[in-house]
């Protein structure tokens, strides 16, 4: 196995995981409304997923330090497959909530994938390695909603079953192909560490890092609002269904990829040049 092989494998693993997440996006509000959900319920479904990610990301990170990255990644993929299966088999709004809570718990292992990349790269190549996660997000947001929109024409359960099968296949492939990145010595070193919330407090108090963290929270908060309610807005104003919303989400994914993959670098250089030479219009 070549040195780059683990990065390729983890990229494909994360990509397939995020495609599964994207498949659910365009049809979630319509599926929930078929069980009597209101707009508030639809928002809470998204909230439950994100809340579980917030709570369990540090937990999975801590466990991955102790037992290795590979078992946590495999557990997350298997959990995602189960959550999508429950989502497709749901017969009530309560079951939909259970499935999204389980999906959020399983999806919290993305931070473990980032740790895997940190283990597998040198300090010089780490930024490029972390860029793989961003690329996987962009591609997953393009491919997933398009697939979800197309499959929703058959039934709202069909995209969920497809996402479940994709997650289980991904889990099997990772089981055979994904090596462990954290050696036993590193696991022993990390085993005694506890969660340190003081680092977050220090970062928020920092005059530059604190502003960055707050801005990042605001931008993520705004996009999460769009993600949760966009399909409801297009359905009410334009009569769009899950199929059409799938293509709209894919279009958003293309814009995100173009911005993050190309334009943002040029815009940053232009902004720096404008600031240095003080040529504001």
N, C-alpha and C positions, 0 to 999 in steps of 0.2 A: 504493500500500500504506500503510495507516495505521500509526501509531507502535506500536500494540499488536499488530499482526499477527504480527511475529516471535515474540513471547512465546506467542501462541496456537498458532503452528505448532510451536514447540519443545515446548510442553506436549503436544500431540497426538503428536508424534514420540516423546517419552519414554514417554508413556502406552502407545502401541502396542508399544514395545520391552519394557516391563515386563509387559504382558499376555502377550507371548510367553514371557517368563521364568516367569510364573505358571502358564502352561499345562502346563509340564513337571513342576511340583512334585508333584502328587498321584500321578502314575503312574511317576515315576522309580524308586522302590524296587521296584515290582512288575516293571517292565521289566528292571531290573538282575538281579533274582532269577530271571527267566526264562532268564538266561544263567549261572546258577550262582553269583551274587553272594551273599556273606554280609552280615550287618549291618555288619561292618567295611568291606567294599567300598562299601556304600551311603554310609557316612559319608565315605569317601575320595573318592567321586565329588563330593560337595558341597564337600569340602576343596579339591579340585583346581580347581574353579570359582572359589572365593573367593581362593585363593592367587594365581591368575593375575590376578584383579582387583587384589589388593594390589600385585603386582609391576609391572603395566602401567599402572595409573592415573597414576602420575607420568610415565611415558614418553609416554602420549597427551597429558597436560597440557602437557608440554614441547614436543611436536611441534605441538600446536594453537597455542601461542604463536608458533611460527616460520612455519607455513604457513596458519594460520587455523583457526577452529573447524569450519566447514562440512565440509571434506574429512575430518577425523577422525570426525565424527558419521556421515557417509555410509559411511566405511570400516567403522565399528563395526556399523552396521545391515546392511551387506552380509555382514560376517563372521558376524553372528548368524544370518542366513538360511542361510548355508552350514553352520554348526555344527548347526542344527536339522535340516537335510536329512541330514547324516551321521548324526545321532542316530536319525532315522527309518529309515535304510537299514542301521543297524548289524546285524551278524550275530555279534558276540562282545562280551564284556565289555571287551576292550581297545579296541575301536572306540568304545564308550560313553565310556571315559575320554578318548580323543582328542577326541571331540565336546564334552565338558564343558570340557576345557582350552581348546579354541578358543572356546567360548562365553564363558568367563571373560575371555579376552584381548579379545574383541570387546565384552563388557559393561563393561569398564573405562572406556569413554568417557562414562559418566554424569557423571563429574567435568568433562568437556569441556562437557556440556550446562549444568552449573552455571556454568561460566566464560562460556558464551554468554549466560546470563541476566544475569550481572554486567556484561558488555559492553553489554547492551541496556537497562539500567535506571539511573536516577539513584540516588544514595546514599539518598535519602528513600524510594524505592520498591523498593530491593533486597531487603529482608526479605520483602515481599509477593511479589516475583518468585521468590525462592528457595522460598517456600511452594508454588509450582507443582510443584516436584519432589516434595515430600512428598505433595501431593494425587495426583500421578501414581502414586507408590508405593502409596498406599492403594487407589485405583481399580484399578490393575493387579493387586493382590493379591486383589481381590474378583472381577473379571471373569475373569482368567486361569485360576485353579484351577477355577472353575465350568465353563468351556469345556473344560479338560483332562479333568475328570471325566466330562463328558457324552460327549466324543469317545472316551474310553478304552473305552467299551462296544463299539466296533467293532474296535479293535485298539490296541496300545500305540504303534504307529507313527503312527496317524492324528493324534493331537494334535501330534506333532513336525512332521509335514508341514504341518499348519495353521499352526503357529507359524512355520515356514520361509516359507510363502507370505505371511504377515502381515508378516514382516520385510522381504522383498523388495519388497512393495507400499509399505511404509513408506519404504524406501530411495528408490524411484522418486518418491514424493510429495515427500520432503524434497529430492531433487535438483532438482525443478521449483519448489518453493515456498519453500524455506528460504534466505534470503539470508545472506551472510557478515556476521558481527557485528564482526570485528576488522579495523580499517582498516590499510592498509600501513604507516603511521607507527608504529602500536602494535606491529605485527609486527617491525619493525626495532628497536624499543626492547627487545622481549623476547628477540630472537634470541641475544644474548650471555649471557643468564642461565643459570646452572647450577642443578641441584637443590640445595636448601639444607636439609639435615637438621638444621642447628643450630636452626632455628625450632621443630622438634618437641621437641628436647631442652630448649629454653628454656621451651616450654609445659608440659612435664612437671615442670619444676622450680618453676614458678609455684605459690604456695600455694593459689590458688583454681582456676586453669585446669588445673593438674595433677590435682587431685581430680576435676574434671569429665571430663577425658579418660579417666581410669582407670574412672570409673563408666560412662561411655559404652561403653568397651571391654567391661566386664563384662556390661552389658545386651545389647549386640550379640552377645557370645559365647553368652549364654544363649539368645537367640532363634534363633541359627544352629543350636544343638544341637536345639532343638525342630523347626526347619524340616527338618533332615536326617533325623530319626528318628521324627517324629510318626506318619507313615503306617505305619511298622513296628509301633509300639505299638498303634495302633487295629486293625491287621490281626490281631495276636496276641491282644489282649484281647477285641475285639468282633467280629472277623471282617469288618471293613470292607474293601471293595475300593477301587480307584482312583476309581471313580465317587462313592462315598460320601465318601471323603477330599477329593475336589474341593469338595464342598459345605462340608465342615468348614473347609477353608482359606479359602473365600470368607467364611464366618462370622467367622473370625479377622480377615480383612481389613476387614470391616464394623466390628468392634470397634476396630481400629486407627484407622480413619478417624473414627469417632465421638469417640474419645479425643483424637486429634491435632487434629481439626477443630473441636471444641467444648468438651468437658469439661475438657481440660487447662488452658485459660485460666481457667476458673472455679476449678479446684482450686488453681492457682498463687496467685490472689488470696486465696482462703481461707487458704492456708498462710501467706502473707505477713502477713495480718491476725492470725492466731493467734500468729505469732512476734513481731510488733510489740507486741501487747497481752498476751503471756505468759499465755495461757489454755489451756495444755496440760491435758488431762484427767488 
